[in-house]
Amino acid sequence: MNEPVVLYSKSGAVAHIVLNRPRVMNAYNVQMRDELFITLGAVRDDPDVRVAIISGAGERAFCAGADLTEFGTAPSQVIARQVRWERDIWGLFLSLRKPLVAAMRGYVIGSGVEIACLCDIRIAADDAQFAMPEVALGMIPAAGGTQTLRRVVGASRALDVVLSNRRIGADEAQRIGLAHIVVPADTLMQEAISAAQELSALDPSAMSLAKRAVLEGADLPLAQGLALERRLVALKFA
C-alpha cells in the first residue's frame, strides 16, 4: 500500500496540510492530486476548521513542480492536462471560503507556484526559490499558472516569470507580491502557525464573505464589484 503523500492534522481551529514526498522535493503527482483533493474537501466541510496551513515536508522544497515521470511522459500534453483536471483541484482551492496560508521554503517550482498563488497568505523562508520552467521544457503551464500568477503579480511580471525560467529569490518574490512575508527558514512554521492562529480568532463568517468579495469581485467592473460587496454586507447583517 502506498504511503500517504499528503498529511493532514488539526490543532484547534487550524488545519495542517503537508505535501509529503520529501525524497523527490514534494513533486506533484497523481496520488498527491487525489489526496490533496480529499484533504481540501475535509477542510471545507469541517466546521471546526477556520484556517489551513499548506507546507512541504523536509527542508528542500515546498513543491518542486509536477512529477515529470508521470505528467511529462504522457502520450501528449493534452493527455497530461486531462489527467491533471480529472479532479478539479484548482477549482476546489478557489471555492474554499476559509483562509489558506502557504508556508514555503526551498524550491517552489511550477505546480508549487500554482498552489501558492491559490493561497491567501504566502509566507516564504529566506531560502525559497521560485520558478516556472514549463516554457523552457517546451510546454506551457497546464494547471492554471498563466492565470493565477497574473492575478497575483500582474501581467508584466507574470510574463517575466513564465517566459524567462529564471529563479526568483524570496526577497524579490516579496517585492513583486508572490510572497507577503519573508522570514528566517528556522522560524517559518512558527510564523505560519502564528498567522493562522490570528486569523482563526476572527469572525469566520466575516472572513468568508470578505474573501468571497475580493475573489469574486476581482474580474468584475467596479460598479458590479461594489454591488457584490453591498450584497455580501447585507447578507452578513441580515
C-alpha positions as MATLAB code, in Angstrom:
seq = 'MNEPVVLYSKSGAVAHIVLNRPRVMNAYNVQMRDELFITLGAVRDDPDVRVAIISGAGERAFCAGADLTEFGTAPSQVIARQVRWERDIWGLFLSLRKPLVAAMRGYVIGSGVEIACLCDIRIAADDAQFAMPEVALGMIPAAGGTQTLRRVVGASRALDVVLSNRRIGADEAQRIGLAHIVVPADTLMQEAISAAQELSALDPSAMSLAKRAVLEGADLPLAQGLALERRLVALKFA';
ca = [
       0.000    0.000    0.000;
       1.343    3.433   -0.927;
       2.371    5.720    1.876;
       0.271    8.912    2.105;
       1.770   11.807    0.198;
      -0.461   14.412    1.836;
      -0.527   14.544    5.633;
      -3.437   16.141    7.472;
      -3.799   17.137   11.108;
      -5.652   19.701   13.192;
      -4.646   21.866   16.124;
      -7.674   23.686   17.448;
      -9.226   25.639   14.592;
      -6.094   25.377   12.414;
      -5.645   22.538    9.916;
      -2.166   21.492    8.772;
      -1.697   20.101    5.261;
       1.766   18.773    4.409;
       2.874   17.772    0.909;
       4.801   14.640    1.824;
       7.213   13.447   -0.853;
      10.465   14.837    0.577;
      12.717   12.396   -1.292;
      11.623   13.981   -4.587;
      11.228   17.506   -3.181;
       7.459   17.068   -2.859;
       6.936   16.758   -6.607;
       3.257   16.862   -7.521;
       1.964   13.525   -8.848;
      -1.427   11.893   -9.399;
      -1.528   10.393   -5.911;
      -0.799   13.821   -4.406;
      -3.531   15.365   -6.527;
      -6.064   12.788   -5.325;
      -5.089   13.030   -1.665;
      -4.965   16.830   -1.751;
      -8.440   16.895   -3.301;
      -9.781   14.776   -0.420;
      -7.920   16.826    2.183;
      -9.176   20.174    0.899;
     -12.688   18.736    0.945;
     -12.170   17.855    4.611;
     -11.063   21.430    5.334;
     -14.102   22.790    3.511;
     -16.584   20.526    5.282;
     -15.209   20.619    8.848;
     -16.992   23.363   10.819;
     -14.249   23.309   13.458;
     -11.556   24.297   10.932;
     -11.265   28.031   10.317;
      -7.816   28.282    8.677;
      -5.469   25.855    6.912;
      -1.682   25.915    6.508;
      -0.078   24.223    3.498;
       3.614   23.328    3.692;
       6.103   20.865    2.232;
       7.817   18.063    4.121;
      11.546   18.378    4.683;
      13.851   21.338    4.215;
      14.490   21.219    0.461;
      11.190   22.223   -1.118;
       7.625   23.373   -0.739;
       6.852   21.679   -4.073;
       9.354   21.255   -6.908;
       6.676   21.051   -9.603;
       4.948   18.252  -11.458;
       6.483   14.793  -11.304;
       7.697   14.507  -14.881;
       7.936   10.717  -14.577;
       4.120   10.817  -14.654;
       2.945   14.039  -16.287;
       5.926   14.539  -18.555;
       5.818   11.047  -20.088;
       2.144   11.043  -21.043;
       1.495   10.365  -24.758;
       0.788   14.056  -25.304;
       0.470   17.281  -23.365;
      -3.283   17.153  -23.971;
      -3.495   13.846  -22.093;
      -1.207   15.180  -19.368;
      -3.525   18.133  -18.879;
      -6.593   15.856  -18.882;
      -5.042   13.789  -16.081;
      -4.497   16.907  -14.019;
      -8.080   18.078  -14.495;
      -9.807   14.745  -13.797;
     -10.292   16.182  -10.352;
     -10.693   19.943  -10.377;
      -8.213   20.519   -7.571;
      -7.658   24.152   -8.501;
     -11.401   24.770   -8.644;
     -11.668   23.302   -5.144;
      -8.921   25.649   -3.951;
     -10.823   28.610   -5.369;
     -14.120   27.509   -3.822;
     -12.764   27.432   -0.262;
     -14.068   30.290    1.866;
     -11.584   29.639    4.661;
      -8.180   31.366    4.610;
      -5.252   29.326    3.316;
      -1.706   30.067    4.472;
       1.215   28.832    2.351;
       4.439   28.200    4.301;
       7.137   27.922    1.638;
      10.808   27.055    1.842;
      13.337   25.769   -0.639;
      12.129   25.124   -4.158;
       8.720   26.490   -5.154;
       8.597   25.433   -8.794;
       5.832   25.057  -11.390;
       2.896   23.448   -9.606;
       4.352   24.748   -6.340;
       3.934   28.315   -7.600;
       0.422   27.468   -8.793;
      -0.530   26.094   -5.355;
       0.991   29.126   -3.633;
      -0.969   31.522   -5.845;
      -4.202   29.826   -4.757;
      -3.420   30.571   -1.099;
      -4.432   33.805    0.605;
      -1.356   34.429    2.763;
       2.059   33.415    1.424;
       4.927   33.244    3.898;
       8.343   32.443    2.413;
      11.507   31.313    4.125;
      14.587   33.280    3.185;
      15.889   30.230    1.287;
      12.846   29.997   -1.011;
      13.437   29.902   -4.786;
      10.553   30.379   -7.226;
      10.399   29.483  -10.936;
       8.030   28.459  -13.728;
      10.071   26.149  -16.038;
       7.360   24.870  -18.368;
       8.178   27.027  -21.413;
      11.860   26.103  -21.144;
      10.744   22.454  -21.288;
       8.719   23.038  -24.457;
       5.364   23.201  -22.650;
       3.103   25.810  -21.114;
       1.775   25.821  -17.540;
      -1.061   23.294  -17.657;
      -2.810   23.833  -14.342;
      -3.790   27.480  -14.370;
      -0.420   29.080  -13.694;
      -0.716   31.611  -16.505;
      -3.937   32.905  -14.943;
      -3.336   32.629  -11.202;
       0.173   34.094  -11.340;
      -1.050   37.023  -13.440;
      -3.711   37.793  -10.855;
      -1.120   37.762   -8.078;
       1.782   39.713   -9.604;
       0.285   41.379  -12.693;
       0.630   40.553  -16.378;
       4.077   42.062  -16.985;
       5.755   40.303  -14.065;
       3.907   37.065  -14.780;
       5.285   37.113  -18.327;
       8.789   37.627  -16.977;
       8.438   34.627  -14.641;
       6.740   32.346  -17.184;
       8.923   33.120  -20.195;
      12.346   33.572  -18.623;
      12.573   30.445  -16.421;
      14.793   32.458  -14.097;
      14.948   31.740  -10.385;
      13.368   34.327   -8.137;
      14.637   34.579   -4.582;
      12.483   35.237   -1.550;
      13.198   38.970   -1.365;
      12.247   39.541   -4.996;
       9.169   37.353   -4.528;
       8.107   39.650   -1.728;
       8.745   42.772   -3.822;
       6.502   41.552   -6.644;
       3.762   40.199   -4.356;
       4.398   36.483   -4.781;
       5.261   36.314   -1.087;
       3.739   38.541    1.571;
       6.324   37.933    4.295;
       9.891   36.607    4.288;
      11.218   35.037    7.490;
      14.282   33.003    8.519;
      13.877   29.383    7.454;
      14.070   28.064   11.018;
      11.101   30.215   12.083;
       8.887   29.556    9.043;
       6.383   27.196   10.638;
       6.257   29.246   13.825;
       5.371   32.334   11.778;
       2.793   30.429    9.724;
       1.135   28.989   12.816;
       1.066   32.417   14.463;
      -0.564   33.965   11.381;
      -3.100   31.125   11.155;
      -3.985   31.409   14.844;
      -4.577   35.142   14.494;
      -6.904   34.502   11.564;
      -8.702   31.700   13.399;
      -9.628   34.127   16.186;
     -11.599   36.338   13.784;
     -15.284   36.040   12.903;
     -15.401   33.111   10.433;
     -18.430   34.370    8.537;
     -16.871   37.814    8.119;
     -13.645   36.230    6.807;
     -15.582   34.017    4.430;
     -17.659   36.851    2.998;
     -14.662   39.197    2.741;
     -12.685   36.555    0.859;
     -15.645   35.971   -1.428;
     -15.970   39.717   -2.104;
     -12.302   40.059   -3.050;
     -12.059   36.952   -5.237;
     -15.434   37.141   -6.974;
     -15.095   40.879   -7.476;
     -11.612   40.700   -8.991;
     -12.821   40.237  -12.562;
     -15.942   42.411  -12.323;
     -16.282   46.026  -13.432;
     -16.010   48.335  -10.425;
     -19.726   49.094  -10.260;
     -20.599   45.383  -10.220;
     -17.886   44.700   -7.664;
     -19.281   47.368   -5.360;
     -22.770   45.913   -5.808;
     -21.397   42.486   -4.856;
     -19.829   43.992   -1.744;
     -23.133   45.609   -0.752;
     -24.981   42.307   -1.177;
     -22.473   40.465    0.965;
     -22.556   43.124    3.672;
     -26.339   42.844    3.716;
     -26.036   39.062    3.916;
     -23.697   39.366    6.912;
     -26.085   41.561    8.845;
     -29.357   40.008    7.679;
];
